[in-house]
C-alpha cells in the first residue's frame, strides 16, 4: 500500500473510533418514535405509554371509518400527503436494508409500516374517492392541546373525479406498492391487498389528473401546509404572515412556504415506478417510458422530499438500467449521477449548500427532512452501483460507492452528535439532545399523570414553559440547526424544534445500513 493511502486509512479509522456511535440504539429509537405519533385506538403492546387513545371518531363526519394513522408532526392533524410519503420511505428503508436490521427492529419497522397502511387502505376503500386529510389545520393550530383531549373540528377532506388530487393519490399508490414488498413473504394475503389497492389508487390519480390544492374547498385545508409546490420557490405571502400572528404556536408552516404554479406529475411517475418495482408488470414500465417526457422526467431537479420526488425517482428507476435490463432508462441514471455529484465536495458540479459544520442544508425549515432523505438516496444508489461495479462520472473524477456511503455517514453522524453543538438531534440518544421539542403530546402532561381535561387555550402555559417536555418523544429527530450550525432548543421555534414522521422514515434505512456497516466509506477502494 502506498504511504498516502495508509495515512488516509489511519486517519479514517481514528475518526471512526472517535465517533463511535451506537447505530443499533439509534435505529431502535428512530422506529419507537412512530408509536408516539399514533392516532386511534392504541394496542396493548404500545411501548410509548405516555400516549393514549385519540381521534376515535375520525371519519364520522363523512360516515366512514378513518381512525388510525399518524399525526405528521407536533400537531394533531392527519395529513394524507406526507403520511403516504412517510410510508413509502419507511417501506423503501426496509426493502433496501431490512435484511441488515436486527430481527426485533425489523419486526418493529413492519409494525410501524402496517399502522400506516391499515389507515391508507381505509382512505382508498370507497370507489371514486380518496380521503386525503382529517382535521381542520387552522383550528388545530390555534390550540395547544393533547391529542387525547382534542376537541377541534375533525373535518374530512377527500378528492374525487370532480375534485382531483393526483399528487396525494399517486403518493398513496407508491406507499401501498412499496409496503406490499415488505409483507410479501410473511403475509402474502396482506401484500396482495396492498398491491391491488395501489393499482386502483394509481388508476384514479392518472385518470383524474389535477392537484388537490387547485380546488378552493380543499385548498383551505391543505394549503399552505402540504400543497405540492414541486420545487418552485417564492416568498411568503402577506396572508401567510398574517395567519402566523394568530397561531399561538406558530406551527404548521414548517416547510418553506412557496406560492407558485405547482405540479403533480412527479408523483405520477413515482407511483408508476413503485408499482413497476413491486409488481414487475411491464405496463408500468411502459407508462414510465411513454410518459416520462410529458410528465417532467427530464426536469433534472436536485430535490427529494414529500414535495418533490425527482431525485428519488431517478435513483429508483435507474436500478433497472444499472442492472442491465432496460437500456431505455439510461437518462434516469444520468440524472441520478448528476444529483450525486452535487453532494460530493470534490466534484466540479454546482453543490448543494452545506453548513460550516458539514450538514447538508436547504432553507425553509425542517432541514433534517432533506438530510435523512438524501442520506437514504446516497446509500441506496451506492448499493445499486456496488452490485454492478459501476461508478458516478462527476466530470474530472469518478465517484465510487464508498464515497457516497461516506457522505451519508457524515450526515447521519452529524445528527447523532458529530457537530459543532456536540449534541444529538435525536431525542433520547446520547447525553445531550433536544428537550423542548415543538410537540403538543410531548410538552403537555400525559393523561395518566394529569387525567383532567386540558382545553384548547389552557395548554399555552405548557407551550411557553422553559421546562423540558414532561414526555420525551424518544427517537424524534427535530428540524435541526440553522445554516450556522446553531440550535437553541426553543419550543417556539418550530422550524428547528419540530419533529416529523418524514424526517424519521428514511433515517430508519440509513441507520439499518450503518448497524451492519459502521465503517462504511472508510475503506479505500
C-alpha positions in Angstrom: 0.0 0.0 0.0 1.3 3.5 -0.9 2.2 5.7 2.1 -0.5 8.3 1.4 -3.1 5.5 1.2 -2.0 4.2 4.6 -2.2 7.7 6.1 -5.7 8.3 4.8 -6.8 4.9 6.1 -5.3 5.5 9.5 -7.0 9.0 9.7 -10.3 7.4 8.7 -10.0 4.7 11.3 -9.2 7.2 14.1 -12.2 9.3 13.0 -14.5 6.3 13.2 -13.3 5.3 16.6 -13.7 8.9 17.8 -17.3 9.0 16.7 -18.2 5.5 18.0 -22.0 5.8 17.5 -24.4 3.1 18.7 -26.3 2.8 15.4 -28.4 -0.1 16.8 -29.6 2.0 19.7 -30.4 4.9 17.3 -32.2 2.6 14.9 -34.4 1.2 17.7 -35.3 4.7 18.9 -36.0 6.0 15.4 -38.6 3.3 15.0 -40.0 3.7 18.5 -40.7 7.4 17.6 -43.7 6.3 15.4 -45.6 4.9 18.4 -45.6 8.4 19.9 -47.2 9.7 16.7 -50.1 7.2 16.6 -53.7 8.2 16.2 -56.6 6.0 17.0 -57.1 3.1 19.5 -53.7 2.1 20.8 -52.8 -1.6 21.1 -51.9 -3.4 24.3 -48.3 -3.7 23.2 -47.9 0.1 22.9 -44.4 1.0 24.2 -44.8 4.8 24.3 -47.1 4.6 27.3 -47.4 8.3 27.8 -49.7 8.4 24.9 -53.4 7.4 25.0 -56.3 6.7 22.6 -57.2 9.7 20.4 -59.4 10.7 17.5 -61.6 7.6 17.8 -64.4 9.2 15.7 -62.3 10.3 12.8 -64.3 10.0 9.6 -67.7 10.1 11.2 -68.4 13.5 9.7 -68.4 11.7 6.3 -69.9 8.5 7.5 -66.7 6.5 7.2 -64.1 5.0 9.5 -60.8 7.0 9.2 -59.4 6.1 12.6 -55.7 5.2 12.9 -52.7 6.5 11.0 -50.2 9.0 12.2 -50.1 12.7 13.2 -47.4 14.1 10.9 -45.5 16.2 13.4 -46.2 18.1 16.6 -49.8 18.8 15.9 -53.0 16.7 15.8 -53.9 16.7 12.1 -53.7 13.7 9.8 -52.3 15.0 6.6 -52.5 12.3 3.9 -49.8 13.5 1.5 -46.9 13.5 4.0 -48.3 10.3 5.7 -48.2 8.5 2.4 -44.7 9.7 1.7 -43.6 8.6 5.2 -45.0 5.2 4.4 -43.1 5.0 1.1 -39.9 6.0 2.8 -40.3 3.5 5.7 -41.0 0.8 3.2 -38.1 1.7 1.0 -35.9 1.6 4.1 -37.0 -2.0 4.8 -36.9 -3.1 1.1 -33.3 -2.0 0.7 -31.9 -2.5 4.1 -34.3 -4.6 6.2 -32.1 -7.7 5.9 -29.4 -5.7 7.8 -31.7 -4.9 10.7 -31.7 -6.9 14.0 -34.8 -9.2 13.8 -36.6 -7.4 16.6 -36.2 -4.0 14.9 -37.2 -5.4 11.5 -40.5 -6.6 13.2 -41.0 -3.2 14.8 -40.4 -1.4 11.5 -43.0 -3.7 9.8 -45.5 -2.8 12.6 -44.9 0.9 12.1 -45.5 0.5 8.3 -48.7 -1.5 8.9 -50.1 1.1 11.2 -49.8 3.5 8.3 -51.0 1.1 5.6 -54.0 0.0 7.5 -55.1 3.6 7.6 -54.2 4.2 3.9 -56.3 1.3 2.9 -59.3 3.0 4.6 -58.6 6.1 2.6 -59.0 4.3 -0.8 -61.7 1.9 0.2 -64.6 3.9 -1.2 -65.0 3.9 -5.0 -64.5 7.3 -6.7 -63.0 8.8 -3.5 -59.6 9.1 -1.9 -59.7 10.6 1.6 -56.7 12.9 2.0 -56.9 14.6 5.4 -58.7 14.5 8.7 -58.7 17.6 10.9 -59.1 21.3 10.3 -55.5 22.6 10.5 -56.3 26.2 11.2 -58.4 25.4 14.3 -56.0 22.7 15.4 -53.0 25.0 15.1 -54.8 27.7 17.2 -54.8 25.2 20.1 -52.1 23.7 22.2 -53.7 20.5 23.5 -53.1 16.8 23.8 -54.5 14.5 21.0 -56.3 12.7 23.8 -58.2 15.9 24.6 -58.7 17.1 21.1 -62.0 18.9 20.6 -61.3 20.9 17.4 -63.1 20.2 14.1 -62.1 16.8 12.6 -63.0 17.9 9.1 -62.7 15.2 6.5 -61.2 16.1 3.1 -61.4 14.0 0.0 -60.6 14.1 -3.7 -62.8 12.7 -6.5 -63.2 12.8 -10.2 -64.7 16.3 -9.9 -62.0 17.4 -7.4 -58.9 15.6 -8.4 -55.8 15.1 -6.3 -53.2 13.2 -8.4 -50.3 14.1 -6.2 -51.8 12.6 -3.0 -53.5 9.6 -4.8 -50.3 8.7 -6.7 -48.2 9.0 -3.5 -50.7 6.7 -1.7 -50.2 4.3 -4.6 -46.5 4.4 -4.2 -46.8 3.8 -0.4 -49.1 0.8 -0.8 -46.9 -0.7 -3.6 -43.7 -0.2 -1.6 -45.3 -1.7 1.5 -46.5 -4.7 -0.4 -42.9 -5.7 -0.9 -42.3 -5.6 2.9 -45.1 -8.1 3.6 -44.7 -10.3 0.6 -43.0 -13.2 2.5 -44.6 -13.0 5.9 -48.2 -12.0 5.0 -48.8 -12.7 1.3 -52.5 -12.0 1.5 -52.0 -8.6 3.0 -49.3 -7.9 0.5 -51.7 -8.7 -2.4 -54.3 -6.5 -0.8 -51.8 -3.6 -0.7 -50.7 -4.0 -4.3 -54.3 -4.3 -5.6 -55.3 -1.1 -3.9 -52.1 0.6 -5.0 -53.1 -0.2 -8.6 -56.5 1.3 -8.1 -55.2 4.4 -6.4 -52.8 4.9 -9.3 -55.5 4.5 -11.9 -57.5 7.1 -10.0 -54.6 9.5 -9.9 -53.8 9.0 -13.6 -57.4 9.1 -14.8 -58.4 12.2 -12.9 -55.4 14.4 -13.3 -55.1 17.6 -11.2 -53.7 19.0 -8.0 -55.8 19.0 -4.8 -54.7 22.4 -3.9 -56.4 23.8 -7.1 -59.8 23.2 -5.6 -60.8 26.1 -3.3 -62.6 23.9 -0.8 -59.6 21.6 -0.4 -57.1 24.4 -0.6 -58.4 26.0 2.5 -57.5 22.8 4.4 -54.3 21.5 2.8 -52.6 24.8 2.0 -50.2 26.2 2.9 -49.4 23.2 5.0 -48.9 20.5 2.4 -49.5 21.9 -1.0 -47.4 20.2 -3.7 -45.3 23.1 -4.9 -42.9 20.8 -6.7 -39.7 22.6 -6.1 -40.7 26.1 -7.0 -39.8 28.8 -4.6 -41.3 32.2 -3.7 -41.6 34.4 -0.7 -44.2 34.1 2.0 -47.4 35.9 1.2 -48.8 38.6 3.4 -51.8 36.3 4.1 -49.5 33.6 5.4 -47.7 36.1 7.6 -51.0 37.5 8.8 -52.1 34.0 9.7 -48.9 33.3 11.6 -49.8 36.1 14.0 -52.9 34.3 15.1 -51.3 30.9 15.6 -50.1 30.8 19.2 -47.7 28.0 18.5 -46.6 29.5 15.1 -46.6 26.0 13.7 -47.9 24.3 10.6 -45.6 26.4 8.4 -42.7 24.0 8.9 -41.9 23.9 5.3 -40.7 26.7 3.0 -44.0 28.4 2.0 -43.9 28.8 -1.7 -46.6 30.3 -3.8 -46.2 29.2 -7.4 -47.8 27.1 -10.1 -47.4 23.6 -8.7 -47.4 20.3 -10.4 -48.4 16.8 -9.6 -46.6 15.0 -12.4 -43.6 13.8 -10.4 -45.9 11.8 -8.2 -47.5 10.0 -11.2 -44.0 8.8 -12.3 -43.1 8.0 -8.8 -46.2 5.9 -8.3 -45.7 4.1 -11.6 -42.1 3.4 -10.6 -43.0 1.8 -7.3 -45.8 -0.2 -9.0 -43.2 -1.4 -11.5 -40.8 -2.3 -8.7 -43.4 -4.1 -6.7 -45.3 -5.9 -9.5 -42.7 -6.2 -12.3 -45.6 -5.6 -14.5 -44.4 -4.3 -17.9 -47.4 -2.0 -18.2 -45.9 0.3 -15.6 -42.5 0.2 -17.3 -44.3 1.3 -20.5 -46.1 4.1 -18.6 -42.7 5.4 -17.5 -41.2 5.1 -20.9 -44.2 6.6 -22.8 -45.0 9.4 -20.3 -41.6 10.4 -18.9 -41.0 13.5 -21.0 -44.6 14.6 -20.8 -44.6 14.3 -17.0 -41.3 16.0 -16.5 -38.8 13.2 -16.2 -36.3 15.5 -18.0 -36.7 18.2 -15.3 -33.4 17.4 -13.5 -34.4 18.9 -10.2 -32.0 18.2 -7.4 -34.6 17.8 -4.6 -36.2 15.0 -2.8 -38.9 15.0 -0.2 -42.7 14.9 0.3 -43.0 17.8 -2.1 -40.7 16.7 -4.9 -39.8 13.2 -6.0 -37.4 13.8 -8.8 -34.1 12.8 -7.2 -35.7 9.7 -5.6 -37.5 8.8 -8.9 -34.2 8.9 -10.7 -32.4 6.6 -8.2 -35.4 4.2 -8.1 -35.8 3.9 -11.8 -32.1 3.8 -12.6 -31.9 0.4 -10.8 -33.2 -1.4 -13.9 -30.7 0.3 -16.2 -27.8 -0.3 -13.8 -28.7 -4.0 -13.7 -28.6 -4.1 -17.5 -32.2 -4.8 -18.1 -33.8 -1.7 -19.6 -31.4 0.4 -21.7 -34.2 3.0 -22.5 -34.0 4.2 -18.9 -30.4 5.4 -19.2 -31.4 9.0 -18.7 -32.6 8.3 -15.2 -29.1 7.1 -14.3 -27.6 10.2 -15.9 -29.9 12.4 -13.8 -29.2 10.3 -10.6 -25.4 10.7 -11.3 -25.8 14.4 -11.7 -27.6 14.6 -8.4 -25.0 12.6 -6.6 -22.2 14.8 -8.0 -23.9 17.8 -6.3 -23.3 16.0 -2.9 -19.6 15.3 -3.5 -17.4 18.3 -2.5 -14.5 17.2 -4.7 -16.7 17.2 -7.8 -16.8 20.1 -10.3 -20.6 20.3 -10.1 -22.5 23.1 -8.5 -23.1 21.9 -5.0 -26.0 21.7 -2.6 -25.4 24.0 0.4 -23.7 22.7 3.5 -23.3 24.4 6.9 -19.8 25.1 8.1 -20.1 22.0 10.3 -20.8 19.9 7.2 -24.6 19.4 7.4 -26.5 19.4 4.1 -28.7 22.4 4.3 -31.8 23.7 2.4 -33.5 26.9 3.5 -37.1 26.9 4.7 -37.2 25.0 8.0 -37.3 21.3 9.0 -34.0 20.8 7.3 -33.4 17.3 8.7 -36.0 16.0 6.3 -33.6 16.7 3.4 -30.6 15.3 5.3 -32.3 12.0 6.1 -34.0 11.6 2.7 -30.8 12.3 0.7 -28.8 10.1 3.0 -31.1 7.2 2.1 -30.7 8.0 -1.6 -26.9 8.0 -1.2 -26.8 4.6 0.4 -29.4 3.1 -1.9 -27.6 4.3 -5.0 -24.3 3.1 -3.6 -25.9 -0.3 -3.2 -27.1 -0.4 -6.8 -23.7 0.7 -8.1 -21.8 -1.8 -5.9 -23.8 -4.7 -7.4 -22.8 -3.7 -10.9 -19.3 -2.4 -10.2 -20.3 1.0 -11.7 -19.3 4.5 -10.6 -20.6 8.0 -11.0 -18.9 10.3 -13.5 -18.5 13.7 -11.9 -16.5 15.5 -14.5 -12.9 15.3 -13.5 -13.4 12.5 -11.0 -15.1 9.1 -10.8 -17.0 8.6 -7.6 -17.5 5.1 -6.3 -20.0 3.7 -3.9 -17.6 4.2 -0.9 -17.6 8.0 -1.4 -21.4 8.0 -1.4 -21.5 5.9 1.7 -19.0 8.2 3.4 -21.1 11.3 2.6 -24.2 9.6 4.1 -22.2 8.6 7.2 -21.1 12.2 7.8 -24.7 13.3 7.7 -26.0 10.6 10.0 -23.1 11.1 12.4 -23.9 14.8 12.4 -27.4 14.0 13.5 -26.1 11.7 16.3 -23.7 14.2 17.7 -20.6 14.9 15.5 -21.5 18.5 15.1 -20.4 21.9 16.4 -23.1 21.9 19.1 -21.8 18.5 20.4 -25.4 17.3 20.8 -27.6 14.7 19.3 -30.6 15.8 17.3 -32.5 12.6 18.2 -34.4 12.8 21.5 -33.2 10.2 23.9 -29.9 9.4 22.0 -26.6 10.4 23.6 -26.0 12.5 26.7 -27.3 15.8 25.2 -30.3 16.2 23.0 -33.4 18.4 22.4 -35.6 18.6 25.5 -38.1 21.3 24.4 -39.4 20.0 21.1 -42.3 21.6 19.4 -44.8 18.8 20.0 -48.1 19.0 21.8 -48.3 15.5 23.2 -44.7 15.6 24.4 -44.9 19.0 26.0 -48.2 18.6 27.9 -48.6 16.2 30.9 -49.7 12.7 29.9 -53.3 11.7 30.6 -52.1 9.1 33.1 -50.3 11.8 35.2 -52.9 14.5 34.6 -56.3 12.9 33.9 -58.1 16.2 33.9 -59.1 17.7 30.6 -56.8 20.4 29.3 -58.7 22.7 27.0 -57.6 24.4 23.8 -56.1 27.6 25.2 -55.2 26.1 28.6 -52.1 24.4 27.1 -50.5 27.8 26.4 -48.7 27.8 29.7 -47.0 24.5 28.9 -46.1 25.8 25.4 -44.5 28.9 26.9 -42.8 27.0 29.8 -39.0 27.0 29.8 -39.0 23.5 31.4 -38.2 20.3 29.4 -41.1 18.4 27.9 -42.5 16.0 30.5 -42.9 13.2 28.0 -39.7 12.7 25.9 -40.7 11.6 22.4 -37.9 9.1 22.2 -36.4 8.8 18.8 -37.8 12.0 17.4 -35.4 13.9 15.2 -36.0 17.6 15.2 -35.8 20.0 12.2 -32.3 20.8 13.3 -29.9 23.8 13.4 -29.8 26.7 11.1 -27.2 27.3 8.4 -24.8 28.4 11.1 -25.0 25.1 12.9 -26.7 26.8 15.9 -29.6 25.1 17.7 -31.3 26.9 20.7 -33.7 24.1 21.9 -36.6 26.5 21.8 -40.1 25.0 21.7 -41.5 28.1 19.9 -39.0 27.8 17.0 -40.9 25.1 15.2 -38.7 25.3 12.1 -35.8 23.9 14.2 -37.5 22.1 17.1 -40.4 20.2 15.5 -40.0 16.5 14.6 -41.9 15.0 11.6 -42.6 11.4 10.5 -40.9 12.1 7.2 -37.7 13.0 8.9 -37.5 9.7 10.7 -38.8 7.4 7.9 -35.8 7.5 5.6 -33.5 7.6 8.7 -34.6 4.1 9.5 -33.0 2.8 6.4 -29.8 4.7 6.8 -29.3 3.6 10.4 -30.1 0.0 9.4 -27.2 0.2 6.9 -24.8 1.6 9.5 -25.7 -1.0 12.1 -24.3 -3.6 9.7 -21.6 -1.4 8.2 -20.3 1.1 10.9 -17.1 1.7 9.0 -18.7 2.1 5.5 -17.0 4.5 3.2 -13.7 4.4 5.2 -12.2 1.5 3.5 -10.3 2.8 0.4 -11.4 1.1 -2.8 
